[in-house]
Amino acid sequence: MPKKTKRSPYEFFGAPEYDPRKENRFKMEPSGDREADIAKVTRFVDMALRKNAGLIQIISPTRSGRPDSQFELYSDAGIDAKTFQGALRPKRKKNAKR
C-alpha cells in the first residue's frame, strides 16, 4: 500500500510581487456603522458566489491591530474595486422624465 502524503491547505505563491491574487484584491474603508460594513461584505460574497468563485478571502480591519486599517477583499472571480462599487450604487431608470 502506497504511503499517503499530507498536503498543506495553503498554497505558496512566492514573493508578494509575484502573487496572482494581488490583481483583484482591493481595500475598503470601514464606516462607523458595523451593520453597513457587514452588508457590504455580504454583498461582495454574494457577487463572488454568483460568478462561481473558487476562493474568497476577507481580511477584517481588526486583524492587523492598527487603528487606520481597512477591509481587504479578494475573490478569484474577477471582482475588482470598480465593479464592486458599481454594484453597491442603485441603478437609475433610463426613462425617468417627469
C-alpha positions, 0 to 999 in steps of 0.5 A, a space after each residue: 500500500 502506497 504511503 499517503 502524503 499530507 498536503 498543506 491547505 495553503 498554497 505558496 505563491 512566492 514573493 508578494 510581487 509575484 502573487 496572482 491574487 494581488 490583481 483583484 484584491 482591493 481595500 475598503 474603508 470601514 464606516 462607523 456603522 458595523 451593520 453597513 460594513 457587514 452588508 457590504 461584505 455580504 454583498 461582495 460574497 454574494 457577487 463572488 458566489 454568483 460568478 462561481 468563485 473558487 476562493 474568497 478571502 476577507 481580511 477584517 480591519 481588526 486583524 492587523 491591530 492598527 487603528 487606520 486599517 481597512 477591509 481587504 477583499 479578494 475573490 478569484 472571480 474577477 471582482 475588482 474595486 470598480 465593479 464592486 462599487 458599481 454594484 453597491 450604487 442603485 441603478 437609475 431608470 433610463 426613462 425617468 422624465 417627469 
